Amino acid sequence: MTMSRKLVLLSAVALGGLVALSPGAQARHGHDAPATADTRARDMLSHMSLQDRLSMVFTIDGGGTMGNAPVPPGGLGSAAYLKSPAGLPPLQISDAGLGLRNPSHVRPHGQAVGLPSGLATASTWDPDMARQGGAMIGGEAWRQGFNVLLAGGADLTRDPRGGRNFEYAGEDPLLTGRVVGATIAGIQSQHVISTLKHFAMNDLETSRMTMSADIDNAAMRESDLLGFEIALEVGHPGSVMCSYNRVNDVYACENPYLLTKVLKQDWKYPGFVMSDWGATHSSARAALAGLDQESSGDDADARPYFREILARDVKEGRVPAARVGDMAQRIIRSMYDVGLVDHPPVMQPLDVVTDTLAAQRDEEEGAVLLKNDANLLPLSPTARVAVIGGHADVGVISGGGSSQVDPIGAPAIGVVKGPGKKDWPGDPVYFPSAPYRMMQAEAPGARLTYTSGADIARAAEAARRADVAVVFVTQFSYEGMDTANAMTLDGNQDALVAAVARANPRTVVVMETGNPVMMPWLGNVGAVMEAWYPGSGGGAAIARLLYGKVAPAGHLPMTFPASPAQLAHPDIAGVTATNVFEMQFHTDQELVYDEGSEVGYRWFDRTQAKPLFPFGYGLTYTSFAHEGLRVRHHGNDVIATFTVRNTGTRPGVDVPQVYVRLPGGGGRRLAGWQRVTLAPGESRELSVTLERRVLAHFDEKHDRWSQPAGEYRVWLGSSATDESQQATLHLGSRTMAP
């Protein structure tokens, strides 16, 4: 069957079966009364002409993304704008997933509160915290007049060097789906549409505009697509954004398997699909494949596909007028579903104090303590501390690109200039929440000094004179470019840490990075804390963690490899490109994901490679014991029950994790977890219901999940490599619809 024939058939199915949702689908996907959103959308559509409907399916530049494009009449200055037909509010569309972006600083008062990176939120393993963070940035968007937020990044970390990994939620589909879904739900609780992006397999920035991610459909269902599926069920996003790359040689934004077969048929998604900026490559082909809205129109794409060409395609019979009606109805339905029409934004000042505290709590829960020899942390409030490096006297670094937030309390271009990127995305931006200043406030009786680290000998001498040295290291990651294959820190930072550790072995390293890095000095330092990109409240959070006002609670959402050679793909082809434009269009390569669904820790388990730090790992200032693992059936559910006991002297948070291995082998899979806070000596029995799709394979031939009969190995532990508690369970065969 030809591709064009497949497109027509899939589009016909979509038109025949998705405009009117079944009651079950409505119940799964609605917010207010789902039938009301559908009914109101259909009623609005019935009063719209074909031209009105066509006007809904493309957006224009909002005045801040494409060069010097002016802010359109009625726009606020943002990623995109859509002037809706009479009776509907305009769509004011803003980046991004970590806070409200002010592209090109187009809005004079566009500064906002920024969340920590997505990896920090994922490290909390706390969907409720993710929901609170989403509500915070959704509320700020609403107060600044925006009603669509380009958030909800759910691409898996298939490579720990990916330039946008910091925006996402790690390498596991279950953790990603629950955390990202909760973030989306929080945003939409503020009557702001959130996207779910980038659908799908947008796992690298190198050649992102042209690369084909080639993977077996079943393996994709069990890994990357499962993360999107769970996020969809948890968050009910109003929109899904398709990605730049090709998937199995077909561009994602004109891929009928992804947009119609999986998203709209199997998952019964009632919302709309928008393109990423510049990701549309056709009119009829994209519309028939399932794309509902072209983002930023001819300002971003090579031609004005939906803005001009689509009308001609409808007139000449290449696209049915009913398909345009479906496109418009999906957009309108999402507007009603999140309350965007009934609760329009009200411009008002931000609650900066409350919102910054929300970002601070996210970082406090998400920072991961990786090493703490001899209980070096928490610091004594009276110790002499040499604070070194990382611009810790002025702020904390953030990731670059479309997720960048203009920080409140600093110049719009940030507080630190260079060494940076002179083209996209500009110099690194530091949020003015200085760890050094916050440490002084947290421990007024301590004797603190700050040294920049530019002079390594001077930094070593400062460490030698102190009781403890705290070295801050940073690594700038950003949209459009992946980090180097070697995964090393920039500049002389490794040499700095090594010299400080030689001068004073009581050295603490605080890492502000968007990805794992190699740590050649790890054996010579006393403590290491991964702070990720800490956000607007980052300095205060780091200070409170270092001095024990709060205990670290984060657990890694991705594996830290001991060497790039351990990865399924040790080298990124084309990563040697010299600039962002070259990196994105460097090669028309096809990346074959022959590891299939064995992503991250699953790959390490399959190959028996020992990571530097495993997925799920994280220390705190107390200790825990797990006991009495039992696994049982309860109806159609599989439930793991166990006891957790705080065996230390401080209260703390534990995140016991349950992993399974299917009868046919393969890498172990995270099937569930529970987050629990316990006082010293306290114990609690917990029960975790395991995710049934994790206990199954996807049967591509019959288009369903299939649970194989046999013995399942079950582990309870504090990370993906902890085997202290094990059990087995026999399950019969079972099938489930996608």
PALOSE-878679 format. One record per residue (C-alpha): x, y, z; residue in one letter. Coordinates in pm, whole numbers, plus 50000, padded with zeros to 5 digits. Example, Ala and Ser with C-alpha at 12.3 -4.5 7.8 and 13.67 -1.06 7.14 Angstrom:
% PALOSE-878679
512304955050780A
513674989450714S
***
This chain:
% PALOSE-878679
500005000050000M
501415034149910T
502045060450178M
499465083750024S
496875055950033R
497685049250400K
497295086250477L
493855087650319V
492675056350498L
493975067650837L
492455101950789S
489115086350697A
489165065951016V
490015096951217A
487195116751062L
484695088851111G
485595079151464G
487115107951653L
484915138451613V
482245123251839A
483955106552134L
482555076552312S
481265082552668P
484195062152801G
486715083352615A
484985115052736Q
485145103053094A
488855095753063R
489865128452905H
487605156053035G
488075182353306H
484805200453365D
481845182053216A
483555165952915P
480295162952720A
479805200152773T
483185208052617A
482365185852319D
478855199652284T
479965235652310R
482725229752055A
480315213751809R
477835241951859D
480505268351802M
481735249851495L
478235249051348S
478225287051337H
481635289751169M
482245292650797S
484955272750625L
487095303950626Q
486575307651002D
487615271651052R
490695276150837L
491665306651044S
491955284251352M
494545260251210V
497615282851194F
499225307651430T
501445337351353I
504625349251518D
503845365251852G
506615390551810G
509425373751995G
510665343351807T
511585349351446M
514135377151415G
512605411751432N
508975402051373A
506665428651521P
504165420851792V
500875415551606P
497825436951690P
496215421451996G
499325401052079G
501385403752395L
504825395052261G
505405357852272S
505985325952075A
502755327851875A
499345344251848Y
496005334151700L
493155358551649K
490145335851687S
486855340951505P
484085359851681A
482895343652000G
486275329052099L
489205345552275P
492545348552097P
495235323152175L
498225339552346Q
500895312452325I
504055313152534S
507095291652600D
507765270052807A
507965242053061G
510045258653334L
508325292253350G
506995320953143L
509475330752872R
510015365752738N
511595359052396P
514025385452277S
512985405152591H
510075418452386V
507905426052690R
509335453952910P
508105437153227H
508425400953116G
510495387353402Q
509105356953583A
509855330153839V
511675299953700G
511295264353820L
514315241753859P
515025220153556S
512655192053464G
515275167353584L
515185183453929A
511415179653944T
511675143753822A
514275137154093S
511635144254355T
509685113254236W
506765133754368D
503855139854128P
502245163054382D
505325185454377M
505235184853997A
501585195054005R
502355224154239Q
505155235954012G
502875233753709G
500175253653889A
502755280353975M
503955286053619I
500425282353481G
499235308553727G
502025332353625E
501125327453258A
497465334853332W
498325366153531R
500405378853242Q
497635373652987G
498655340052835F
496365310352788N
498605284652615V
501915273052763L
504325252252555L
505215229252844A
505035192052915G
508345178352780G
508205140352792A
510965127852561D
513025100752729L
516725104052798T
518035079352544R
521385097052552D
522695115052863P
524335141352641R
521085154552493G
520995192452491G
517375194352610R
517455166252865N
517275192353140F
513745201453025E
512515165653044Y
512035139753319A
514675113053266G
514955078753112E
511995059053248D
508515060053088P
506565054553411L
508375081753606L
508265105253307T
504575099553244G
503495105253602R
505685135653668V
505095153153335V
501395144753345G
501125160253691A
502925191653570T
500455194753284I
497515189953520A
498885217753741G
499225241753450I
495735234653320Q
494235239253667S
494905276253599Q
492735276253283H
495825275553061V
496245249452787I
499455229452816S
501095210252539T
502645175752568L
505855175852365K
507875167252154H
505945138551998F
508015117651938A
511585104451964M
513085139651979N
515865125852200D
518845144752052L
519475179851925E
522145169451676T
520465168751333S
517115173151505R
515585189651198M
516435160950964T
517425129851159M
515335098351138S
514925080051469A
514485044151354D
512935020051603I
510604990251601D
507035001651671N
506564976951957A
509794988152126A
508735024552085M
505375016552247R
507135000752547E
509485030052603S
509155065252459D
505485063052361L
504525047552695L
505845078752869G
503645100452647F
500655077252695E
500845078853075I
501385116753071A
498295119852851L
496205099353095E
497425118753400V
497485154053261G
494855154852980H
496815181352784P
494825203652553G
497475200352285S
500225176652174V
503205191851992M
504795170551722C
508565171551688S
511115182251426Y
512725148651356N
511615120151137R
510435087751294V
511105056951084N
511845080450792D
508575100450814V
508535135350962Y
506785134751300A
504365162651203C
503135143050901E
503425108351051N
500045090451038P
501215062251264Y
502035086551545L
499355112951502L
496345092751392T
496945055751465K
498535059051808V
497415092851941L
493885097251808K
492725061451755Q
494455039852015D
494705066252287W
491425083252188K
492965117652226Y
490325144952180P
492645175252177G
494655190451894F
498125184851750V
500245215751692M
503555215751510S
506835226651656D
508125259051504W
509435250851157G
508375214251178A
505685215650910T
506745202850568H
503495199850374S
499845209650365S
497635180650250A
499995153550365R
500315168550715A
496575175450750A
495615140350643L
498225125250875A
496715142651179G
498355176851222L
495695201551337D
497555234451371Q
500695248551212E
502675269051463S
503805303651360S
502825297650997G
505085310050719D
507235329050969D
508715295951083A
508155271150800D
509525270850447A
506105278750299R
502725290750437P
501305255550439Y
498175258850653F
497975296550622R
497525296750244E
498085263250074I
495585243250283L
492625264050156A
493615255849800R
493975218949890D
490435219050030V
489045237249727K
490705212649488E
489605181949685G
492945170249824R
491765176050182V
488085170650280P
486365200950429A
485285177650711A
488935173150807R
489275210850852V
486175209751071G
487775182451281D
490955203251316M
489065234151430A
486765214751662Q
489675198751843R
491205232951909I
487925247852027I
487165217652246R
490475222052432S
489685258752485M
486405249552655Y
487825219252833D
490415238353039V
488065267553107G
489995291252885L
486835306752742V
484975310153073D
487995321553276H
490015345353057P
493355357553191P
493325387953416V
496475408853396M
497885414253743Q
501195414653930P
502895381754007L
503095368854363D
506875367054345V
507485356654707V
505015327754703T
506065316154358D
509775317254444T
509105296254753L
507365270654532A
510445269054308A
512665266654615Q
510715237054757R
510975219354422D
514765222754431E
514965212154795E
513115179954710E
514935174554380G
518625179454465A
520345145454480V
523045137454737L
525425114054554L
528205110254810K
528625119155177N
531675102455331D
531965104155708A
528785125355722N
530635155755594L
527205170755527L
525345188055679P
527875215355748L
528495228356097S
526975263356139P
530255275656289T
532725259656045A
535205279255836R
533995273555479V
535775282455157A
533145286954885V
534735283754543I
533675287354180G
530495285353977G
529665322654017H
528165312054351A
528505347754472D
525955360354219V
523545332554121G
522735298153984V
522935288453617I
519945278853402S
519555259453077G
519315278352751G
516815279652467G
513065282852445S
512655272752812S
514765302352930Q
513055325353180V
514095361653231D
514995361553601P
513295384953842I
515755407654017G
518405407453746A
519055424353413P
517165407353134A
520345392352990I
521375377153322G
523955386153583V
526935367953436V
528355375553091K
530305347952917G
532005326552842P
528875321052638G
527375314552299K
527435345552082K
524615333251861D
521645312251979W
520855310452267P
523155338152391G
525175339252710D
524275316553001P
521685332253228V
522135330753606Y
519185334753839F
520185359954109P
519795335954399S
523405333954512A
524315302854714P
527215320854884Y
524985349155006R
522305324655115M
524865303655302M
525925335155490Q
522305341555583A
521685305255682E
524755302955909A
525555337956038P
528025322956285G
530095306356016A
533235321555865R
532735320455489L
534995332655211T
534425332754835Y
536995326554562T
536055326054195S
538225295954105G
539735313353804A
543095311953984D
543405275354086I
546375280954318A
544505308254504R
541435285954534A
543535257354673A
545095280654928E
541635292455041A
540595256055083A
543725248155283R
542895275455535R
539265263555579A
537605235255769D
535535226355461V
535685236455095A
532475238454888V
533205239354515V
530435248654272F
530775235453917V
528475243853626T
527775229953280Q
525685249853031F
523245228652825S
520825243652578Y
518365237152302E
519925231051963G
523195214552063M
524135182852247D
527085181652486T
530425166952384A
530845129552352N
533385129052637A
530855142852891M
533495163753070T
533035196353256L
533805228253066D
537045247053108G
539375240053398N
536715228853645Q
537975193053682D
541465206353754A
539985230954004L
538145203954198V
541185181154197A
543465208854330A
540995219054603V
540565182754710A
544335178454737R
544485209154955A
541535198655171N
539965163755144P
536905177255327R
535645190654995T
531985192454892V
531165195354520V
527825210954422V
527005204054057M
524705226653856E
524375206653536T
521735196453285G
523175161653237N
525545136953402P
529245144953375V
532395124853430M
533885129253780M
537615120153770P
537995135654116W
535135115954277L
537355093754494G
539165123754642N
536245145254759V
534085140055064G
530625148354931A
528835154954601V
525405170154548M
523685172054209E
521665204154219A
520705203553848W
519605238153727Y
518205250954058P
515725277953945G
514705310854104S
514875297754460G
518015277454400G
520505296054615G
518325294354924A
517525257654861A
521195248154824I
522135266855142A
519375250055342R
520415215955210L
524105221555289L
523365232455644Y
520745205755707G
517735228455750K
516165204055504V
517475169655419A
518185158955060P
515345138054921A
516125135154549G
516725102854358H
518265101554012L
515825100053718P
518665089453488M
521725067253503T
525115084153548F
527485063353332P
531045056453437A
532115061553076S
530455070452744P
531645036352624A
528905020652839Q
526125037552640L
524095020252372A
525485046452131H
528925057652259P
529295085051996D
526815110351865I
527325113451490A
527775149951397G
528345162851749V
531605178851632T
529685205951444A
530875240751534T
527635260051568N
523985254851647V
522735258251291F
525285233251165E
524495209951453M
520785209051376Q
521165204051001F
524565186951009H
523565154350850T
520565136050715D
521515106750932Q
519365077851046E
519895067951407L
518895031651455V
517815025351813Y
518684988651806D
518534987652186E
514774990252142G
512944995952468S
516064989652679E
516605026252761V
518935038853034G
519055016353337Y
517364988353139R
520354988752900W
522824988653190F
520984959053344D
520954940253015R
524684945952953T
525664941953321Q
527604974653304A
528334991653637K
527325028453628P
528925056653821L
525545061753992F
522455041053910P
518965052653821F
516915058154137G
519965064454356Y
520015091554622G
521325096054976L
519995116555264T
521005125455620Y
519495094055770T
519225057255668S
516385033555582F
515754996255580A
513304977655354H
511824945155479E
509194918755413G
508564921955039L
505384903554934R
503744904154592V
500134893654539R
497154895554308H
494144916854391H
491624913854113G
493374925653799N
496044943954000D
499464932254114V
500404947454449I
503784948054624A
503654952155003T
506664958955227F
507824977355538T
510125007655544V
511955017355863R
514015048455940N
517135033956101T
518915067256148G
518735096556387T
517015122656170R
513645124655997P
513885118955626G
512265109455297V
512695075355137D
511655064654787V
511435026554781P
511205014454420Q
509774982254276V
511324967053962Y
510274936753760V
511774913953498R
509424896553256L
509594858953203P
511324862452865G
514224882053015G
515454916452916G
516334945253143G
514444951153465R
511694977353456R
510445002353711L
506874991653790A
506045014654081G
507305034054381W
506145051254695Q
507485082754858R
507375082755238V
508515105755520T
509505088755846L
510735100456187A
513775083556344P
512845047956439G
509455050156269E
508325022156036S
505405019555799R
503904992355582E
503385004155225L
501614989654924S
502454997754563V
500184988254274T
502364978753979L
501774994253637E
500304966153425R
501734978453095R
505214975353246V
504414938553307L
503604933552938A
504994935352588H
503304954252310F
501924930352048D
502214950251725E
500494923551519K
497314924751727H
497664961151838D
497454954252211R
499434948752527W
500154912252600S
501194900252944Q
503164867852909P
502464838453139A
505294827753368G
507504836953659E
508154873953718Y
511174885153921R
510434914354151V
512964936354332W
512424962254605L
515264986454653G
516635021554673S
517865021454312S
517795001053993A
520814980554108T
519654973254465D
518854936054499E
518464934054877S
514774924354862Q
513504899954597Q
510404879454527A
508814859854244T
505254859054119L
503534836953866H
501164855153633L
498904841253368G
498644855653019S
496454886252971R
495834911852700T
494984948652731M
493884974152477A
496275003352421P
***
